[in-house]
């Protein structure tokens, strides 16, 4: 079980790093608007939340891939 956890978490972490860098190089966190409201959070807070959201998406993607690869063995 543990090796599968790292097989899922490590690629998700790497992709979260890349996705955060790309996203926030194009989008200024201080100008983000959600539901017609400006986000009232610090820049570092926006980077942190963005990183964890991208990491969660990567975990879901890698986890699904690992699950499907296990089923077809």
N, CA, C and O atoms as CSV, one atom per row, in Angstrom:
chain,resi,resn,atom,element,x,y,z
A,1,UNK,N,N,0.823,-1.204,0.000
A,1,UNK,CA,C,0.000,0.000,0.000
A,1,UNK,C,C,0.858,1.256,0.000
A,1,UNK,O,O,0.547,2.203,-0.723
A,2,UNK,N,N,1.929,1.296,0.788
A,2,UNK,CA,C,2.751,2.498,0.876
A,2,UNK,C,C,3.432,2.877,-0.439
A,2,UNK,O,O,3.453,4.060,-0.778
A,3,UNK,N,N,3.985,1.933,-1.189
A,3,UNK,CA,C,4.602,2.344,-2.451
A,3,UNK,C,C,3.601,3.004,-3.391
A,3,UNK,O,O,3.954,3.926,-4.127
A,4,UNK,N,N,2.348,2.535,-3.371
A,4,UNK,CA,C,1.340,3.143,-4.242
A,4,UNK,C,C,1.037,4.571,-3.812
A,4,UNK,O,O,0.757,5.432,-4.646
A,5,UNK,N,N,1.095,4.817,-2.521
A,5,UNK,CA,C,0.858,6.171,-2.026
A,5,UNK,C,C,1.911,7.134,-2.578
A,5,UNK,O,O,1.570,8.226,-3.034
A,6,UNK,N,N,3.167,6.744,-2.540
A,6,UNK,CA,C,4.221,7.610,-3.060
A,6,UNK,C,C,4.187,7.689,-4.587
A,6,UNK,O,O,4.536,8.714,-5.172
A,7,UNK,N,N,3.763,6.596,-5.226
A,7,UNK,CA,C,3.629,6.616,-6.689
A,7,UNK,C,C,2.568,7.622,-7.098
A,7,UNK,O,O,2.652,8.202,-8.180
A,8,UNK,N,N,1.579,7.835,-6.258
A,8,UNK,CA,C,0.516,8.798,-6.557
A,8,UNK,C,C,0.919,10.208,-6.130
A,8,UNK,O,O,0.727,11.159,-6.888
A,9,UNK,N,N,1.474,10.353,-4.929
A,9,UNK,CA,C,1.736,11.690,-4.386
A,9,UNK,C,C,2.908,12.417,-5.047
A,9,UNK,O,O,2.840,13.628,-5.261
A,10,UNK,N,N,3.976,11.696,-5.372
A,10,UNK,CA,C,5.164,12.365,-5.919
A,10,UNK,C,C,4.914,13.003,-7.280
A,10,UNK,O,O,5.238,14.180,-7.443
A,11,UNK,N,N,4.355,12.299,-8.274
A,11,UNK,CA,C,4.093,12.973,-9.552
A,11,UNK,C,C,3.072,14.099,-9.408
A,11,UNK,O,O,3.156,15.111,-10.104
A,12,UNK,N,N,2.107,13.924,-8.503
A,12,UNK,CA,C,1.121,14.979,-8.280
A,12,UNK,C,C,1.791,16.225,-7.709
A,12,UNK,O,O,1.447,17.345,-8.086
A,13,UNK,N,N,2.746,16.032,-6.802
A,13,UNK,CA,C,3.483,17.157,-6.224
A,13,UNK,C,C,4.285,17.896,-7.296
A,13,UNK,O,O,4.277,19.126,-7.359
A,14,UNK,N,N,4.973,17.130,-8.132
A,14,UNK,CA,C,5.778,17.759,-9.185
A,14,UNK,C,C,4.904,18.556,-10.152
A,14,UNK,O,O,5.261,19.665,-10.548
A,15,UNK,N,N,3.769,17.991,-10.527
A,15,UNK,CA,C,2.880,18.698,-11.445
A,15,UNK,C,C,2.234,19.914,-10.779
A,15,UNK,O,O,1.969,20.913,-11.448
A,16,UNK,N,N,1.981,19.842,-9.475
A,16,UNK,CA,C,1.440,20.997,-8.758
A,16,UNK,C,C,2.451,22.139,-8.760
A,16,UNK,O,O,2.074,23.305,-8.876
A,17,UNK,N,N,3.735,21.803,-8.632
A,17,UNK,CA,C,4.780,22.844,-8.706
A,17,UNK,C,C,4.772,23.522,-10.066
A,17,UNK,O,O,4.804,24.749,-10.155
A,18,UNK,N,N,4.728,22.733,-11.111
A,18,UNK,CA,C,4.738,23.281,-12.471
A,18,UNK,C,C,3.455,24.070,-12.739
A,18,UNK,O,O,3.510,25.180,-13.269
A,19,UNK,N,N,2.308,23.505,-12.377
A,19,UNK,CA,C,1.030,24.167,-12.639
A,19,UNK,C,C,0.909,25.481,-11.874
A,19,UNK,O,O,0.390,26.462,-12.407
A,20,UNK,N,N,1.382,25.509,-10.635
A,20,UNK,CA,C,1.342,26.740,-9.850
A,20,UNK,C,C,2.210,27.807,-10.488
A,20,UNK,O,O,1.803,28.964,-10.599
A,21,UNK,N,N,3.407,27.420,-10.908
A,21,UNK,CA,C,4.299,28.381,-11.555
A,21,UNK,C,C,3.709,28.934,-12.837
A,21,UNK,O,O,3.755,30.142,-13.072
A,22,UNK,N,N,3.158,28.067,-13.663
A,22,UNK,CA,C,2.561,28.523,-14.922
A,22,UNK,C,C,1.320,29.378,-14.691
A,22,UNK,O,O,1.163,30.432,-15.305
A,23,UNK,N,N,0.448,28.925,-13.811
A,23,UNK,CA,C,-0.802,29.653,-13.578
A,23,UNK,C,C,-0.548,31.048,-13.023
A,23,UNK,O,O,-1.106,32.029,-13.514
A,24,UNK,N,N,0.297,31.133,-11.999
A,24,UNK,CA,C,0.504,32.423,-11.364
A,24,UNK,C,C,1.497,33.306,-12.118
A,24,UNK,O,O,1.669,34.471,-11.760
A,25,UNK,N,N,2.151,32.781,-13.151
A,25,UNK,CA,C,2.928,33.667,-14.018
A,25,UNK,C,C,2.001,34.376,-15.012
A,25,UNK,O,O,2.369,35.399,-15.590
A,26,UNK,N,N,0.806,33.829,-15.205
A,26,UNK,CA,C,-0.171,34.437,-16.110
A,26,UNK,C,C,-1.267,35.209,-15.383
A,26,UNK,O,O,-1.845,36.133,-15.955
A,27,UNK,N,N,-1.567,34.852,-14.136
A,27,UNK,CA,C,-2.677,35.436,-13.384
A,27,UNK,C,C,-2.149,36.104,-12.124
A,27,UNK,O,O,-1.404,35.498,-11.353
A,28,UNK,N,N,-2.540,37.352,-11.921
A,28,UNK,CA,C,-2.174,38.069,-10.705
A,28,UNK,C,C,-3.197,37.741,-9.620
A,28,UNK,O,O,-4.387,37.988,-9.820
A,29,UNK,N,N,-2.776,37.194,-8.479
A,29,UNK,CA,C,-3.735,36.809,-7.440
A,29,UNK,C,C,-4.536,37.998,-6.896
A,29,UNK,O,O,-5.655,37.815,-6.417
A,30,UNK,N,N,-3.986,39.196,-6.965
A,30,UNK,CA,C,-4.694,40.358,-6.436
A,30,UNK,C,C,-5.811,40.819,-7.378
A,30,UNK,O,O,-6.646,41.632,-6.982
A,31,UNK,N,N,-5.840,40.322,-8.596
A,31,UNK,CA,C,-6.884,40.708,-9.553
A,31,UNK,C,C,-7.876,39.587,-9.825
A,31,UNK,O,O,-8.704,39.704,-10.729
A,32,UNK,N,N,-7.807,38.504,-9.060
A,32,UNK,CA,C,-8.722,37.385,-9.273
A,32,UNK,C,C,-10.104,37.729,-8.728
A,32,UNK,O,O,-10.240,38.284,-7.638
A,33,UNK,N,N,-11.121,37.389,-9.505
A,33,UNK,CA,C,-12.505,37.644,-9.119
A,33,UNK,C,C,-13.253,36.313,-9.159
A,33,UNK,O,O,-13.222,35.600,-10.162
A,34,UNK,N,N,-13.920,35.992,-8.059
A,34,UNK,CA,C,-14.716,34.772,-7.965
A,34,UNK,C,C,-16.131,35.179,-7.568
A,34,UNK,O,O,-16.330,35.841,-6.549
A,35,UNK,N,N,-17.108,34.782,-8.371
A,35,UNK,CA,C,-18.511,35.114,-8.127
A,35,UNK,C,C,-18.717,36.615,-7.939
A,35,UNK,O,O,-19.381,37.050,-6.998
A,36,UNK,N,N,-18.145,37.390,-8.840
A,36,UNK,CA,C,-18.254,38.856,-8.847
A,36,UNK,C,C,-17.703,39.516,-7.590
A,36,UNK,O,O,-18.098,40.635,-7.261
A,37,UNK,N,N,-16.808,38.851,-6.890
A,37,UNK,CA,C,-16.171,39.406,-5.701
A,37,UNK,C,C,-14.662,39.269,-5.836
A,37,UNK,O,O,-14.159,38.209,-6.212
A,38,UNK,N,N,-13.947,40.333,-5.532
A,38,UNK,CA,C,-12.485,40.221,-5.491
A,38,UNK,C,C,-12.083,39.349,-4.313
A,38,UNK,O,O,-12.688,39.413,-3.242
A,39,UNK,N,N,-11.060,38.538,-4.523
A,39,UNK,CA,C,-10.577,37.675,-3.448
A,39,UNK,C,C,-9.782,38.535,-2.465
A,39,UNK,O,O,-8.841,39.231,-2.847
A,40,UNK,N,N,-10.172,38.472,-1.210
A,40,UNK,CA,C,-9.492,39.262,-0.171
A,40,UNK,C,C,-8.566,38.336,0.613
A,40,UNK,O,O,-8.876,37.910,1.726
A,41,UNK,N,N,-7.434,38.041,0.007
A,41,UNK,CA,C,-6.447,37.154,0.621
A,41,UNK,C,C,-5.066,37.662,0.209
A,41,UNK,O,O,-4.915,38.310,-0.826
A,42,UNK,N,N,-4.076,37.363,1.022
A,42,UNK,CA,C,-2.722,37.800,0.688
A,42,UNK,C,C,-2.213,37.041,-0.534
A,42,UNK,O,O,-2.736,35.987,-0.893
A,43,UNK,N,N,-1.196,37.592,-1.155
A,43,UNK,CA,C,-0.616,36.947,-2.336
A,43,UNK,C,C,-0.068,35.579,-1.968
A,43,UNK,O,O,-0.288,34.607,-2.690
A,44,UNK,N,N,0.639,35.496,-0.856
A,44,UNK,CA,C,1.198,34.214,-0.421
A,44,UNK,C,C,0.094,33.211,-0.104
A,44,UNK,O,O,0.242,32.020,-0.377
A,45,UNK,N,N,-1.007,33.681,0.466
A,45,UNK,CA,C,-2.142,32.801,0.737
A,45,UNK,C,C,-2.754,32.266,-0.551
A,45,UNK,O,O,-3.133,31.097,-0.623
A,46,UNK,N,N,-2.851,33.118,-1.565
A,46,UNK,CA,C,-3.389,32.677,-2.859
A,46,UNK,C,C,-2.468,31.644,-3.494
A,46,UNK,O,O,-2.940,30.658,-4.060
A,47,UNK,N,N,-1.151,31.862,-3.406
A,47,UNK,CA,C,-0.200,30.887,-3.947
A,47,UNK,C,C,-0.334,29.543,-3.222
A,47,UNK,O,O,-0.303,28.485,-3.852
A,48,UNK,N,N,-0.480,29.594,-1.910
A,48,UNK,CA,C,-0.587,28.372,-1.119
A,48,UNK,C,C,-1.854,27.605,-1.458
A,48,UNK,O,O,-1.811,26.396,-1.688
A,49,UNK,N,N,-2.986,28.309,-1.490
A,49,UNK,CA,C,-4.250,27.651,-1.823
A,49,UNK,C,C,-4.202,27.103,-3.243
A,49,UNK,O,O,-4.662,25.990,-3.496
A,50,UNK,N,N,-3.651,27.875,-4.165
A,50,UNK,CA,C,-3.524,27.412,-5.547
A,50,UNK,C,C,-2.672,26.162,-5.642
A,50,UNK,O,O,-3.023,25.227,-6.363
A,51,UNK,N,N,-1.558,26.131,-4.925
A,51,UNK,CA,C,-0.691,24.956,-4.943
A,51,UNK,C,C,-1.438,23.718,-4.455
A,51,UNK,O,O,-1.363,22.663,-5.083
A,52,UNK,N,N,-2.158,23.839,-3.341
A,52,UNK,CA,C,-2.857,22.682,-2.800
A,52,UNK,C,C,-4.022,22.246,-3.693
A,52,UNK,O,O,-4.327,21.056,-3.770
A,53,UNK,N,N,-4.666,23.187,-4.358
A,53,UNK,CA,C,-5.726,22.813,-5.307
A,53,UNK,C,C,-5.125,22.043,-6.483
A,53,UNK,O,O,-5.668,21.018,-6.896
A,54,UNK,N,N,-4.007,22.533,-7.022
A,54,UNK,CA,C,-3.354,21.819,-8.115
A,54,UNK,C,C,-2.832,20.457,-7.656
A,54,UNK,O,O,-2.873,19.489,-8.416
A,55,UNK,N,N,-2.347,20.379,-6.429
A,55,UNK,CA,C,-1.858,19.106,-5.907
A,55,UNK,C,C,-3.016,18.115,-5.762
A,55,UNK,O,O,-2.871,16.939,-6.094
A,56,UNK,N,N,-4.153,18.583,-5.272
A,56,UNK,CA,C,-5.322,17.713,-5.148
A,56,UNK,C,C,-5.770,17.199,-6.516
A,56,UNK,O,O,-6.107,16.023,-6.656
A,57,UNK,N,N,-5.775,18.069,-7.519
A,57,UNK,CA,C,-6.126,17.626,-8.870
A,57,UNK,C,C,-5.132,16.587,-9.380
A,57,UNK,O,O,-5.525,15.616,-10.026
A,58,UNK,N,N,-3.861,16.785,-9.095
A,58,UNK,CA,C,-2.841,15.818,-9.491
A,58,UNK,C,C,-2.991,14.498,-8.765
A,58,UNK,O,O,-2.782,13.438,-9.356
A,59,UNK,N,N,-3.352,14.548,-7.486
A,59,UNK,CA,C,-3.577,13.327,-6.721
A,59,UNK,C,C,-4.745,12.547,-7.302
A,59,UNK,O,O,-4.675,11.325,-7.432
A,60,UNK,N,N,-5.815,13.244,-7.651
A,60,UNK,CA,C,-6.964,12.565,-8.255
A,60,UNK,C,C,-6.587,11.927,-9.582
A,60,UNK,O,O,-6.979,10.796,-9.867
A,61,UNK,N,N,-5.833,12.646,-10.386
A,61,UNK,CA,C,-5.426,12.120,-11.686
A,61,UNK,C,C,-4.475,10.930,-11.538
A,61,UNK,O,O,-4.681,9.891,-12.167
A,62,UNK,N,N,-3.455,11.073,-10.726
A,62,UNK,CA,C,-2.496,9.982,-10.528
A,62,UNK,C,C,-3.139,8.787,-9.840
A,62,UNK,O,O,-2.825,7.640,-10.159
A,63,UNK,N,N,-4.031,9.049,-8.904
A,63,UNK,CA,C,-4.718,7.968,-8.216
A,63,UNK,C,C,-5.600,7.162,-9.155
A,63,UNK,O,O,-5.643,5.934,-9.080
A,64,UNK,N,N,-6.294,7.851,-10.027
A,64,UNK,CA,C,-7.126,7.161,-11.006
A,64,UNK,C,C,-6.273,6.333,-11.961
A,64,UNK,O,O,-6.634,5.210,-12.312
A,65,UNK,N,N,-5.145,6.892,-12.376
A,65,UNK,CA,C,-4.232,6.149,-13.251
A,65,UNK,C,C,-3.697,4.903,-12.552
A,65,UNK,O,O,-3.659,3.829,-13.152
A,66,UNK,N,N,-3.285,5.032,-11.293
A,66,UNK,CA,C,-2.772,3.877,-10.544
A,66,UNK,C,C,-3.867,2.838,-10.337
A,66,UNK,O,O,-3.605,1.638,-10.422
A,67,UNK,N,N,-5.068,3.277,-10.071
A,67,UNK,CA,C,-6.186,2.350,-9.877
A,67,UNK,C,C,-6.482,1.592,-11.169
A,67,UNK,O,O,-6.673,0.376,-11.139
A,68,UNK,N,N,-6.523,2.289,-12.296
A,68,UNK,CA,C,-6.799,1.629,-13.560
A,68,UNK,C,C,-5.660,0.702,-13.979
A,68,UNK,O,O,-5.902,-0.361,-14.551
A,69,UNK,N,N,-4.424,1.100,-13.697
A,69,UNK,CA,C,-3.289,0.246,-14.031
A,69,UNK,C,C,-3.310,-1.033,-13.206
A,69,UNK,O,O,-2.905,-2.092,-13.687
A,70,UNK,N,N,-3.776,-0.941,-11.974
A,70,UNK,CA,C,-3.865,-2.106,-11.100
A,70,UNK,C,C,-4.963,-3.061,-11.591
A,70,UNK,O,O,-4.808,-4.279,-11.511
A,71,UNK,N,N,-6.048,-2.517,-12.089
A,71,UNK,CA,C,-7.167,-3.336,-12.539
A,71,UNK,C,C,-6.814,-4.152,-13.777
A,71,UNK,O,O,-7.346,-5.246,-13.967
A,72,UNK,N,N,-5.919,-3.631,-14.625
A,72,UNK,CA,C,-5.594,-4.298,-15.878
A,72,UNK,C,C,-4.403,-5.228,-15.784
A,72,UNK,O,O,-3.960,-5.747,-16.808
A,73,UNK,N,N,-3.877,-5.455,-14.617
A,73,UNK,CA,C,-2.735,-6.373,-14.445
A,73,UNK,C,C,-3.180,-7.791,-14.423
A,73,UNK,O,O,-2.356,-8.695,-14.287
